[in-house]
Amino acid sequence: MHRSSSITALALVLVNVILIVNAWAADLPWNLVLGADPAKLTPEQKTRAAKILENEFSDFGCDDTIAACLTDTPQGRTAQRRAGLVLRFVLAGKSDKEIAQALLDRAKSVHPLKPATIVTEGRVRLGAPPERTKVTVVEFADFQCPYCTVISPILEKLVRARKDRVAFVWKHFPVRGHERSVPSAVASEAAARQDKFWVIHDVFYENRFDLDDDDIEEYAKRVGVDLARFRRDLGDSSILKKIETDKIEGLKLRVKGTPTIFVNGKQFLGYKDEAELADRIDEELDIVEGRIK
């Protein structure tokens, strides 16, 4: 009889907890979430997301939980973006531990102790001109890096969609062990002198296993460069010097591998995919343009 009463009491406690969590889910202003669609959540996912939002803290603008800070104000804008991150990770089936780490990584990405100063003058650039640029995305990359093959086209796409305010600057970081990373970097700079960097960039990534000298010349011909000028520029020592300077700068910034991304000098940490990179760029625009306080 005593055991039966204990089980009944425990069941009542569990029911109350479920009711409380469901109330959280019902009461949250889901319409304020940025970067994710709450309608895509199942009831179970929504309940789980609500619990996380009630327990994890907003890292800027409001000294409370994400749920409590979720307001339509500049002070609540960070919480709106963090809520979006939580929803994206819940939808992706990530664990609570992974979500907590992602929130920590994002906080460090947006508010580092000291943003890096990165040389962008004289480097290949896509998007807004310097005088109109509000956010500069810098990628340290290598043409034989498998993950760069995925990330670089995503960054191109995101910047092109925001080209009035955002710029993408390429920095060379040839990785030891990639035999053709330096020759392909030199060739990309030679192509850049004829305004063909981004087209040959795409071709190199599409063919990263085939970057021998003959291959590179064929790709250069394919993208329409003046081959005589291209061949001359391949031997220009100033190009190699630029690549060396980029690599040394990256090492000083503690770049350990590729791709490494900085947004207005702030290193992007955590999971790299289109949704997270887009949200980080847009958050930096929010900061620069005063929508986050």
N, C-alpha and C positions, 0 to 999 in steps of 0.2 A: 504494500500500500504506500509505504514511504517512497519507494523507488518510482512508483507510478506518478506520485505527486511531483517529484523532482523533474521527471521527464516532461510533465505538463507545464511546469513553471519555465523550463528551458525553452520549450516550444513557444510559449507566450513571449519570452524575451526575443527570440529570433523573429517572430512575427512583427514585434514592435520595431526592431532594427530595420526590417525590410520596409515597413511603412514609413519610417523616418527617411530612409534613403530614397524611396520613391517620391516622398514629398520634396526632397532636395531637387530631384530631377524635374518635377512639375513646376517648382517655383523659380528655377534658374531662368534668366533672360537669354534663352538660346539664340534669339534673333541678333544678339550683339556679338556672337562668335565670328571671328574673322579667319578666313582661310580654310574653312571646312563647312560642310552642310550637315547640320544636326538631323535632318530628315533621313539621311542615309543610315543612321544608327538603328539597330534593333532595340526594342525596349530594354533588353538585358545590357546592351552596350551603353545605352543612355544612362542607365542606373549606375553602371561602373564608372563612366565618365564623370557623372555628377559627384560621386564619392571622391574621385581623385581631385576634382576642382575644389571640393570642400576641405581637402587636406593639404594640398600643395600651395605654397605661397607665391604671390606675384612678386617678381624680382625688382620692379621699378615703378615709381609713381604712386603706389598705394601699399601701405604696410599691413597687409592682411592676406587672407587666402585669395586664390584666383576667383573663386565664386563670389566672395564678398566685394572684390574690386571690379567686378564685371559691370561697369557703368558706361554710359555713352558720354564720356568726358575725356579730355586729354590725359587726365590722371588715370583713367581706366583703360586707355588704349592698349597698354602693354598686356593687361589681363585679357583683353579681347583676343590678342594674338596668341598668348599662351594657351587660352582655351582652345583655339584652333589647332594648335600643336597637339594638345591632349586628344582631341577628337580624331585627328589624323592617325595618331599612333594606336588608339583604341580600335579604329577601323582596320588597321593593319595587323591587329592581333598581338601587339607588343605587350610585354609584361609590365606590371606596375613599376618594377625596378628599372626597366628600360625607359619608361616614360619619365621617371624621376631624374634619371641621368640625362635624358634629352633636354629636360627643362633646365638643368644645371648647365649643360653645354651651351644652350641658347643664351642664358644669362651672361656667361663668360664671353660669348661671341659678341654680344651687344654692348657690354660694359666692362671691357678689359681694364686692367690697372693703367695701361698706357698704350694707346694705338701706335702702330708702327708708322714710320715715315718711309715711304717707298718711292724710289725714283721712277717716274713715269714719262718724263720728257725724253723724246727721241725713241720711244718704244711704240710698237705696233698698237693701234688703238681702233676700237669700233664703238660707234654710238655718238653720244653728245660731244661736241668740241669742248676744249678745256674751259672756255669762258661760260659755258652753259651747264657744265657738269655739276650735279649735286651729289651723286654717288659714283665712286670709282670702284669697280670690281677688278681686282688683280688676281691672275692665276699664274702660279709657278707650275710649269708643265713640261712634258717630254713627249715627243712624237711616237715613242714606242711604249708608252705607259698604257696598259689595257684599260684602267679606270678613267684615264683622261679621254679615251675614245668615247666614253659615255658622257662625261661631265662637260667637256669643252663645247660640244654642240648644244647642250642645254643652256650653258651660259650665253652662248651666241644668241639663241632664241629669246631668252629672257631680256637681254640687253637691247636687241633689235625692237622688242615690243615696248621698250621704255627709252628709246634712243634720243628723245628730247631732253632727258634729265640724267641718264645713266650712261656711263662709259665702261668698256671692257678693255683692260690693258693686259697684254701677254708678256710674260717673263719666262725666259728659258731656264730650265733646271734639268740639264741632261743627267740621267741617272747612271751611275756606274753599273756596268753589266749589260747595258743596252748599247750594243756596238754601233748602231746607226743613229743614235740620238744626236750626236754632235754634227755629223754630216747633214742630217735632215734639218737641224736647226739652222745651219749655215745656209742651206738651200732656201729655207723659208724666208730668211732675211734678204737673200738675193732676189727672191720673187717679190718681196715687200717693196723693193726699190722701183718696181713696176706696178705697184698697187695690186698685187696678186697674192698677198699673204693669205687672206681668209679663204680664197678658193683652193690654194695649194694646201693649206692647213687641213681642209676637209678631205682632200684627196689623200694626203699622207695618213690620216687616221683611218680612212677606208682601206688602206693598203699597208698597215704598219708592219706587216711581216715581210714586205717586199720594198725595201728602201735602199737597195744597192745603187751605185752611181748611175748605172744604165736606167734603172727604174725611175730614179729622181729626174733624169733628163727627159724621159718619156712623159712623166707627169707635168713637167714644166712646159713641154711642147703642147700637151693637152689643154692646159689652162691659158695658153696664148701668150707666153712671154717671148720677148726678143731673145733667142737662144744665144746669139753672139754676146750680147750684153750680160746675160745670165751667167755664161761661162766665165767671163771676166770677173764678175762680182764674186763668184765662188772663191776666187783666189785673193780677195781683198782682206787683208789681215785685220782691218777695223771691225769686220763682222764677227770674226772669232773673238776679238777683244770684248765686244758687246755681250756675247754669250757668256764669256768668262766672268764679266762684271755682274751679270744677272745671277749666275750661280753663287758667286761669293756673297752677294747681297742676301740671297736666300739663306745661305748657311748662317750668316750673321743674325737673321731673323728666326733662326732655329727651324727652318724648313727641313723636314726629315724625309719627305717623300712627295710624290706627285699623285693627284693634283692637290696643291695647297692653295687655299683661296682666302683673300683678304677683302673686306668690304669697308671702304673708307679707312683703311689701315687696321681694321679689326679682324683678326684671324677667325675664319668660320670653323667652328668645332661641331662635332656630332655628325649625324647622318646626312649624307649628301644625296639628294634627289631633286627633281624639279620643284616639287611642292615646298620643300624646306628652303631651298635656295631662293625661290620666288618670294617666300614670306620674309626671309631675312633681308633681301634687297628692299622690299616694300616697307619693312619696319624702319630701315635706315632712312628711307625717304620721309616716313612719318616723323622721325627725329629731326632731320634737317629742315623740314618744312613746318615744324611746330605743332604737329598733331599729337605728339607725345610730350608730356611735361612731367 
